[in-house]
Amino acid sequence: MLDAEVKSKADEIKTALLEQLYMPVRWVDCINSMHGMQVK
C-alpha cells in the first residue's frame, strides 16, 4: 500500500505515480497530511 508522505525527489515521484496504477491510494491520509501542512 502506498504511503501518504510528500515526495520531492523525481525518482520517488515517478515510483509513487506508477504504484498508484495497481496499488490502493490512501486518499484520507493524503488529505489529512495536507491539512496538517495547512494546504488550502
C-alpha positions as CSV (number, residue, x, y, z in Angstrom):
1,M,0.0,0.0,0.0
2,L,1.2,3.5,-0.8
3,D,2.1,5.9,2.0
4,A,0.7,9.4,2.3
5,E,4.1,11.1,2.5
6,V,5.1,14.1,0.4
7,K,7.6,13.2,-2.3
8,S,10.1,15.7,-3.5
9,K,12.7,13.7,-5.5
10,A,12.0,12.9,-9.1
11,D,12.6,9.2,-8.8
12,E,10.3,9.0,-5.7
13,I,7.5,10.8,-7.5
14,K,7.9,8.6,-10.6
15,T,7.7,5.4,-8.5
16,A,4.7,6.7,-6.5
17,L,2.8,7.6,-9.6
18,L,3.5,4.2,-11.2
19,E,2.5,2.4,-8.0
20,Q,-0.9,4.2,-8.0
21,L,-1.8,2.3,-11.1
22,Y,-2.0,-1.0,-9.2
23,M,-2.0,-0.3,-5.5
24,P,-4.6,1.4,-3.3
25,V,-4.2,5.1,-2.8
26,R,-4.6,6.4,0.8
27,W,-6.7,9.4,0.0
28,V,-7.9,10.2,3.5
29,D,-4.3,10.1,4.8
30,C,-3.2,12.3,1.9
31,I,-5.9,14.9,2.7
32,N,-5.1,14.8,6.5
33,S,-1.4,15.2,5.7
34,M,-2.1,18.3,3.5
35,H,-4.4,19.7,6.2
36,G,-1.6,19.3,8.7
37,M,0.6,21.3,6.4
38,Q,-2.1,24.0,6.2
39,V,-2.6,23.5,2.4
40,K,-5.6,25.4,1.2
